[in-house]
């Protein structure tokens, strides 16, 4: 299965070509009748995309903690949002103890952070892997 994905991705010049690459990888080199090839090529990618998404997700889990700053606590393995709550409480307590010290506590909109993800950059990095998915 991995060989199929890598072959499809090698056929592609950009992400829009992935569908065509997977379709071609399914239909090449088989001796089945053309109608069966086309049917398999149309149905199989639906399941394969789920498998590929799981593979990418599992690989991303391994590297996300390395490339995302330790202050980012949500949505990562072994990191919890409650850590941020504790951090906010610590900052507020520190301010109460040192009110003359200049401090800033800033809250950013998480939805905007996720909406501004640069998918081209992630694709160019092969999602942190060494050249293949």
Secondary structure, 3 states (H helix, E strand, C coil): CHHHHHHHHHHCCCHHHHHHHHHHHHHCCCCCCHHHHHHHHHHHHHHHHHHHHHHHHHHHHHHHHHHCCCCCCCCCCCCCHHHHHHHHHHHHHHHHHCCCCCCCCCCCCHHHHHHCCCHHHHHHCHHHCCCCC
